[in-house]
Amino acid sequence: MGRIYKKRVGSRPYKNYNDESLERAMQLVRNGSSYREAAAKFGIPWKTLWNKIKAKHTNSVGIPTLLTELEERHFVDVLLTAAEFGSPLTAFDLLLSS
């Protein structure tokens, strides 16, 4: 059983809004309202709203993957096909298939 963490009193409130209210606030700004008005109405920090609309911080987190999504699917298909035939693949066979 995992530990249940309690927030400290006075700690920073991280993301205390839901995605639906964020979308509604973004739509309000796109329709002509100011960032600060929409942020106050939905309880979202105005800078967060600005970042979402301007598409800032869109890079994925973590180490970049070695294979693309398509290459990975092809790799899995080769492995599954070899497994259906009952043929074991060596590391060299896998290198040739990619």
DSSP file (Angstrom, degrees, kcal/mol; ACC not computed):
  #  RESIDUE AA STRUCTURE BP1 BP2  ACC     N-H-->O    O-->H-N    N-H-->O    O-->H-N    TCO  KAPPA ALPHA  PHI   PSI    X-CA   Y-CA   Z-CA
    1    1 A M              0   0    0      0, 0.0     2,-0.0     0, 0.0     0, 0.0   0.000 360.0 360.0 360.0 130.7    0.0    0.0    0.0
    2    2 A G        -     0   0    0      1,-0.1     2,-0.2     0, 0.0     0, 0.0  -0.284 360.0 -97.5 -77.9 162.1    1.4    3.4   -1.0
    3    3 A R        -     0   0    0      1,-0.0     2,-0.7    -2,-0.0    -1,-0.1  -0.543  28.5-133.2 -78.2 142.5    1.9    6.3    1.2
    4    4 A I        -     0   0    0     -2,-0.2     2,-0.3     2,-0.0    -1,-0.0  -0.880  23.9-146.1 -98.6 113.3   -0.8    9.0    1.1
    5    5 A Y        -     0   0    0     -2,-0.7     2,-0.4     1,-0.0     0, 0.0  -0.573   6.2-152.3 -83.9 140.5    0.9   12.4    0.8
    6    6 A K        -     0   0    0     -2,-0.3     2,-0.2     0, 0.0    -1,-0.0  -0.924  18.9-121.0-111.1 136.8   -0.5   15.5    2.5
    7    7 A K        -     0   0    0     -2,-0.4     2,-0.1     1,-0.1     3,-0.0  -0.482  28.9-114.8 -73.3 143.5    0.1   18.9    1.1
    8    8 A R    >   -     0   0    0     -2,-0.2     3,-1.7     1,-0.1     2,-0.3  -0.462  37.2 -97.2 -72.7 151.1    1.8   21.4    3.4
    9    9 A V  T 3  S+     0   0    0      1,-0.3    -1,-0.1    -2,-0.1     0, 0.0  -0.541 111.5  17.2 -68.7 129.7   -0.2   24.4    4.4
   10   10 A G  T 3  S+     0   0    0     -2,-0.3    -1,-0.3     1,-0.3    -2,-0.0   0.511  91.8 144.1  85.8   4.9    0.7   27.3    2.2
   11   11 A S    <   -     0   0    0     -3,-1.7    -1,-0.3     1,-0.1    -4,-0.0  -0.325  61.9 -83.7 -75.4 163.3    2.3   25.2   -0.5
   12   12 A R        -     0   0    0      1,-0.1     2,-0.9    -2,-0.0    -1,-0.1  -0.450  39.7-127.9 -69.0 130.2    1.9   26.0   -4.2
   13   13 A P        -     0   0    0      0, 0.0     2,-0.5     0, 0.0     3,-0.4  -0.707  24.6-155.7 -81.9 108.8   -1.4   24.8   -5.8
   14   14 A Y        -     0   0    0     -2,-0.9     3,-0.0     1,-0.2     0, 0.0  -0.734  64.1 -22.1 -88.1 129.0   -0.5   22.9   -8.9
   15   15 A K        +     0   0    0     -2,-0.5    -1,-0.2     1,-0.2    29,-0.1   0.886  66.9 172.5  39.0  71.6   -3.1   22.6  -11.6
   16   16 A N        +     0   0    0     -3,-0.4     2,-0.3    27,-0.1    -1,-0.2  -0.178  55.0  74.4 -98.4  40.9   -6.2   23.2   -9.6
   17   17 A Y  S    S-     0   0    0     -3,-0.0     2,-0.2    27,-0.0    26,-0.1  -0.947  76.1-121.0-142.8 161.1   -8.4   23.3  -12.7
   18   18 A N     >  -     0   0    0     -2,-0.3     4,-1.6     1,-0.1     5,-0.1  -0.604  27.4-109.1-104.1 169.0   -9.8   20.7  -15.1
   19   19 A D  H  > S+     0   0    0      1,-0.2     4,-2.4    -2,-0.2     5,-0.2   0.821 114.6  58.4 -66.2 -32.6   -9.3   20.4  -18.9
   20   20 A E  H  > S+     0   0    0      1,-0.2     4,-2.3     2,-0.2    -1,-0.2   0.927 107.1  46.0 -64.9 -44.4  -12.9   21.4  -19.7
   21   21 A S  H  > S+     0   0    0      1,-0.2     4,-2.2     2,-0.2    -1,-0.2   0.853 111.2  53.9 -68.2 -32.2  -12.6   24.7  -17.9
   22   22 A L  H  X S+     0   0    0     -4,-1.6     4,-2.4     2,-0.2    -2,-0.2   0.926 109.6  47.3 -64.7 -44.5   -9.3   25.3  -19.7
   23   23 A E  H  X S+     0   0    0     -4,-2.4     4,-2.2     2,-0.2    -2,-0.2   0.902 112.3  49.6 -63.2 -41.4  -10.9   24.7  -23.1
   24   24 A R  H  X S+     0   0    0     -4,-2.3     4,-1.9     2,-0.2    -1,-0.2   0.889 111.4  48.8 -65.9 -38.4  -13.8   27.0  -22.2
   25   25 A A  H  X S+     0   0    0     -4,-2.2     4,-2.0     2,-0.2    -2,-0.2   0.895 110.5  50.9 -67.2 -39.7  -11.4   29.7  -21.1
   26   26 A M  H  X S+     0   0    0     -4,-2.4     4,-2.2     1,-0.2    -2,-0.2   0.897 110.0  50.1 -63.8 -39.9   -9.3   29.4  -24.3
   27   27 A Q  H  X S+     0   0    0     -4,-2.2     4,-1.5     1,-0.2    -1,-0.2   0.879 108.0  53.5 -65.5 -37.7  -12.5   29.6  -26.4
   28   28 A L  H  <>S+     0   0    0     -4,-1.9     5,-2.1     2,-0.2    -1,-0.2   0.898 109.9  47.2 -63.5 -41.1  -13.5   32.8  -24.5
   29   29 A V  H ><5S+     0   0    0     -4,-2.0     3,-1.6     1,-0.2    -2,-0.2   0.897 109.6  53.3 -67.4 -40.2  -10.1   34.4  -25.3
   30   30 A R  H 3<5S+     0   0    0     -4,-2.2    -1,-0.2     1,-0.3    -2,-0.2   0.793 104.2  57.7 -65.2 -26.5  -10.4   33.4  -28.9
   31   31 A N  T 3<5S-     0   0    0     -4,-1.5    -1,-0.3    -5,-0.2    -2,-0.2   0.381 133.1 -85.2 -86.1   4.8  -13.8   35.1  -29.1
   32   32 A G  T < 5S+     0   0    0     -3,-1.6    -3,-0.2     1,-0.3    -2,-0.1   0.361  84.5 129.9 116.0  -6.8  -12.3   38.4  -28.0
   33   33 A S      < -     0   0    0     -5,-2.1    -1,-0.3     1,-0.1     2,-0.1  -0.379  61.2-103.4 -75.8 160.1  -12.1   38.4  -24.2
   34   34 A S     >  -     0   0    0      1,-0.1     4,-2.1    -2,-0.1     5,-0.2  -0.419  23.6-117.1 -81.0 161.0   -8.9   39.3  -22.4
   35   35 A Y  H  > S+     0   0    0      1,-0.2     4,-2.6     2,-0.2     5,-0.2   0.916 114.6  49.8 -61.8 -43.9   -6.6   36.7  -20.9
   36   36 A R  H  > S+     0   0    0      2,-0.2     4,-2.2     1,-0.2    -1,-0.2   0.870 109.8  50.2 -68.1 -36.9   -7.0   38.1  -17.4
   37   37 A E  H  > S+     0   0    0      2,-0.2     4,-2.1     1,-0.2    -1,-0.2   0.941 114.3  44.0 -64.8 -47.0  -10.9   38.2  -17.6
   38   38 A A  H  X S+     0   0    0     -4,-2.1     4,-2.0     1,-0.2     6,-0.2   0.893 113.5  51.7 -65.6 -39.5  -11.0   34.6  -18.8
   39   39 A A  H  X>S+     0   0    0     -4,-2.6     5,-1.8    -5,-0.2     4,-1.3   0.909 111.4  46.5 -64.3 -42.2   -8.5   33.5  -16.2
   40   40 A A  H  <5S+     0   0    0     -4,-2.2    -1,-0.2     1,-0.2    -2,-0.2   0.880 111.2  52.6 -67.4 -37.3  -10.4   35.1  -13.4
   41   41 A K  H  <5S+     0   0    0     -4,-2.1    -2,-0.2     1,-0.2    -1,-0.2   0.883 121.2  30.1 -66.7 -39.0  -13.7   33.6  -14.6
   42   42 A F  H  <5S-     0   0    0     -4,-2.0    -1,-0.2     2,-0.1    -2,-0.2   0.443 107.0-116.1-104.0  -1.2  -12.4   30.0  -14.7
   43   43 A G  T  <5 +     0   0    0     -4,-1.3    -3,-0.2     1,-0.3   -27,-0.1   0.862  68.6 134.7  72.4  35.5   -9.8   30.1  -11.9
   44   44 A I      < -     0   0    0     -5,-1.8    -1,-0.3    -6,-0.2    -2,-0.1  -0.931  64.9-103.2-115.8 139.1   -6.8   29.5  -14.2
   45   45 A P     >  -     0   0    0      0, 0.0     4,-1.9     0, 0.0     3,-0.3  -0.395  28.5-132.5 -59.1 137.1   -3.6   31.4  -14.1
   46   46 A W  H  > S+     0   0    0      1,-0.2     4,-2.4     2,-0.2     5,-0.1   0.835 105.3  55.2 -64.9 -31.9   -3.5   33.9  -17.0
   47   47 A K  H  > S+     0   0    0      2,-0.2     4,-2.6     1,-0.2    -1,-0.2   0.864 105.8  51.9 -70.1 -34.8    0.0   32.9  -18.0
   48   48 A T  H  > S+     0   0    0     -3,-0.3     4,-2.3     2,-0.2    -2,-0.2   0.921 110.7  48.6 -63.1 -43.9   -1.0   29.3  -18.2
   49   49 A L  H  X S+     0   0    0     -4,-1.9     4,-2.1     2,-0.2    -2,-0.2   0.912 111.9  48.9 -61.4 -44.0   -3.9   30.3  -20.5
   50   50 A W  H  X S+     0   0    0     -4,-2.4     4,-2.5     1,-0.2    -2,-0.2   0.915 110.6  50.7 -62.3 -44.9   -1.5   32.4  -22.6
   51   51 A N  H  <>S+     0   0    0     -4,-2.6     5,-2.5     1,-0.2     4,-0.4   0.891 110.9  48.8 -61.5 -40.8    1.0   29.5  -22.9
   52   52 A K  H ><5S+     0   0    0     -4,-2.3     3,-0.6     3,-0.2    -1,-0.2   0.908 113.9  44.9 -67.3 -42.1   -1.7   27.1  -24.0
   53   53 A I  H 3<5S+     0   0    0     -4,-2.1    -2,-0.2     1,-0.2    -1,-0.2   0.888 116.2  45.5 -70.8 -38.8   -3.1   29.5  -26.7
   54   54 A K  T 3<5S-     0   0    0     -4,-2.5    -1,-0.2    -5,-0.2    -2,-0.2   0.443 110.5-124.0 -83.5   0.2    0.3   30.4  -28.0
   55   55 A A  T < 5 +     0   0    0     -3,-0.6     3,-0.4    -4,-0.4    -3,-0.2   0.887  51.4 162.1  58.2  45.0    1.3   26.7  -28.0
   56   56 A K      < +     0   0    0     -5,-2.5    -1,-0.2     1,-0.2    -2,-0.0  -0.565  55.2  27.0 -85.9 158.3    4.4   27.2  -25.8
   57   57 A H  S    S+     0   0    0     -2,-0.2    -1,-0.2     1,-0.1    -2,-0.1   0.909  74.2 140.5  58.7  48.1    6.0   24.3  -23.9
   58   58 A T        +     0   0    0     -3,-0.4    -1,-0.1     2,-0.1    -2,-0.1   0.500  28.5 114.0 -99.1  -4.4    4.9   21.7  -26.5
   59   59 A N  S    S-     0   0    0      1,-0.1     2,-0.1     0, 0.0    -3,-0.0  -0.363  73.3-108.9 -66.3 146.4    8.0   19.6  -26.6
   60   60 A S        -     0   0    0      1,-0.1     2,-0.3     2,-0.0    -1,-0.1  -0.444  33.0-114.6 -76.0 152.2    7.6   16.1  -25.2
   61   61 A V  S    S+     0   0    0     -2,-0.1     2,-0.1     2,-0.0    -1,-0.1  -0.624  70.4  18.8 -88.7 142.1    9.2   15.2  -21.9
   62   62 A G  S    S-     0   0    0     -2,-0.3     3,-0.1     2,-0.0    -2,-0.0  -0.418 102.1 -22.2 102.4-173.5   12.1   12.7  -21.6
   63   63 A I  S    S-     0   0    0     -2,-0.1    -2,-0.0     1,-0.1     2,-0.0  -0.532  71.7-108.2 -75.0 135.2   14.6   11.1  -23.9
   64   64 A P        -     0   0    0      0, 0.0    -1,-0.1     0, 0.0     2,-0.1  -0.338  39.4-107.6 -62.4 145.5   13.7   11.1  -27.6
   65   65 A T        -     0   0    0      1,-0.1    -3,-0.0     2,-0.1     3,-0.0  -0.386  13.4-138.5 -74.8 153.2   12.8    7.7  -28.9
   66   66 A L  S    S+     0   0    0     -2,-0.1     2,-0.3     2,-0.1    -1,-0.1   0.881  86.1  44.4 -77.5 -40.8   15.2    5.8  -31.2
   67   67 A L  S    S-     0   0    0      1,-0.1    -2,-0.1     2,-0.0     2,-0.1  -0.774  83.0-121.9-107.0 149.3   12.5    4.5  -33.6
   68   68 A T     >  -     0   0    0     -2,-0.3     4,-2.2     1,-0.1     5,-0.2  -0.325  36.2-101.6 -76.3 171.1    9.6    6.3  -35.1
   69   69 A E  H  > S+     0   0    0      1,-0.2     4,-2.0     2,-0.2     5,-0.1   0.897 123.9  49.0 -60.8 -41.4    6.0    5.1  -34.5
   70   70 A L  H  > S+     0   0    0      2,-0.2     4,-2.2     1,-0.2    -1,-0.2   0.908 110.7  49.4 -66.5 -43.2    5.9    3.5  -37.9
   71   71 A E  H  > S+     0   0    0      1,-0.2     4,-2.3     2,-0.2    -1,-0.2   0.886 110.4  51.3 -64.0 -38.5    9.3    1.8  -37.5
   72   72 A E  H  X S+     0   0    0     -4,-2.2     4,-2.3     2,-0.2    -1,-0.2   0.906 109.2  49.7 -66.7 -41.1    8.3    0.4  -34.2
   73   73 A R  H  X S+     0   0    0     -4,-2.0     4,-2.3     2,-0.2    -2,-0.2   0.908 111.5  49.4 -62.6 -41.3    5.0   -1.0  -35.6
   74   74 A H  H  X S+     0   0    0     -4,-2.2     4,-2.3     2,-0.2    -2,-0.2   0.913 109.8  51.7 -62.6 -42.7    7.0   -2.7  -38.4
   75   75 A F  H  X S+     0   0    0     -4,-2.3     4,-2.1     1,-0.2    -2,-0.2   0.906 110.7  47.6 -60.2 -44.6    9.4   -4.1  -35.9
   76   76 A V  H  X S+     0   0    0     -4,-2.3     4,-2.7     1,-0.2    -1,-0.2   0.891 109.8  53.4 -65.7 -40.1    6.6   -5.6  -33.9
   77   77 A D  H  X S+     0   0    0     -4,-2.3     4,-2.5     2,-0.2    -2,-0.2   0.904 108.4  49.9 -61.6 -41.4    5.0   -7.0  -37.1
   78   78 A V  H  X S+     0   0    0     -4,-2.3     4,-2.3     2,-0.2    -1,-0.2   0.922 112.2  47.8 -62.8 -44.1    8.2   -8.8  -38.0
   79   79 A L  H  X S+     0   0    0     -4,-2.1     4,-2.0     2,-0.2    -2,-0.2   0.908 113.2  47.3 -64.1 -42.5    8.5  -10.3  -34.5
   80   80 A L  H  X S+     0   0    0     -4,-2.7     4,-2.0     2,-0.2    -2,-0.2   0.887 111.5  50.7 -67.9 -38.2    4.9  -11.5  -34.5
   81   81 A T  H  X S+     0   0    0     -4,-2.5     4,-1.6    -5,-0.2    -2,-0.2   0.919 111.2  48.3 -64.5 -43.0    5.2  -13.0  -38.0
   82   82 A A  H  X>S+     0   0    0     -4,-2.3     5,-2.3     1,-0.2     4,-0.7   0.873 110.3  52.5 -64.5 -36.6    8.4  -14.8  -36.9
   83   83 A A  H  <5S+     0   0    0     -4,-2.0     3,-0.4     1,-0.2    -1,-0.2   0.870 105.5  54.4 -67.6 -36.1    6.6  -16.1  -33.8
   84   84 A E  H  <5S+     0   0    0     -4,-2.0    -1,-0.2     1,-0.2    -2,-0.2   0.873 110.5  46.0 -64.4 -36.4    3.7  -17.4  -35.8
   85   85 A F  H  <5S-     0   0    0     -4,-1.6    -1,-0.2     2,-0.1    -2,-0.2   0.598 111.5-123.0 -80.8 -10.9    6.1  -19.4  -38.0
   86   86 A G  T  <5 +     0   0    0     -4,-0.7    -3,-0.2    -3,-0.4    -2,-0.1   0.758  63.9 141.9  75.4  24.5    7.9  -20.7  -34.9
   87   87 A S      < -     0   0    0     -5,-2.3    -1,-0.2    -6,-0.2     2,-0.1  -0.880  46.7-137.2-103.9 118.7   11.2  -19.3  -36.1
   88   88 A P        -     0   0    0      0, 0.0     2,-0.4     0, 0.0    -5,-0.0  -0.475  17.2-142.3 -72.3 145.0   13.5  -17.7  -33.6
   89   89 A L        -     0   0    0     -2,-0.1     2,-0.1   -10,-0.0   -10,-0.0  -0.881   5.9-145.8-108.9 138.9   15.2  -14.5  -34.6
   90   90 A T     >  -     0   0    0     -2,-0.4     4,-1.8     1,-0.1     5,-0.1  -0.447  33.9-102.8 -89.8 172.2   18.7  -13.5  -33.7
   91   91 A A  H  > S+     0   0    0      1,-0.2     4,-1.8     2,-0.2     5,-0.1   0.866 124.5  54.8 -62.9 -35.4   19.9  -10.0  -33.1
   92   92 A F  H  > S+     0   0    0      2,-0.2     4,-2.1     1,-0.2    -1,-0.2   0.894 104.9  52.8 -65.6 -40.1   21.4   -9.9  -36.6
   93   93 A D  H  > S+     0   0    0      1,-0.2     4,-1.6     2,-0.2    -1,-0.2   0.891 108.5  50.6 -61.2 -39.9   18.0  -10.9  -38.1
   94   94 A L  H  X S+     0   0    0     -4,-1.8     4,-0.9     1,-0.2    -1,-0.2   0.875 108.5  51.8 -67.4 -36.9   16.3   -8.0  -36.2
   95   95 A L  H  < S+     0   0    0     -4,-1.8     3,-0.5     1,-0.2    -1,-0.2   0.895 110.0  49.4 -64.8 -39.6   18.9   -5.6  -37.5
   96   96 A L  H  < S+     0   0    0     -4,-2.1    -1,-0.2     1,-0.2    -2,-0.2   0.818 106.6  56.5 -69.1 -30.1   18.3   -6.7  -41.1
   97   97 A S  H  <        0   0    0     -4,-1.6    -1,-0.2     1,-0.2    -2,-0.2   0.717 360.0 360.0 -76.8 -19.4   14.6   -6.4  -40.7
   98   98 A S     <        0   0    0     -4,-0.9    -1,-0.2    -3,-0.5    -2,-0.2   0.480 360.0 360.0 -90.2 360.0   14.7   -2.7  -39.7
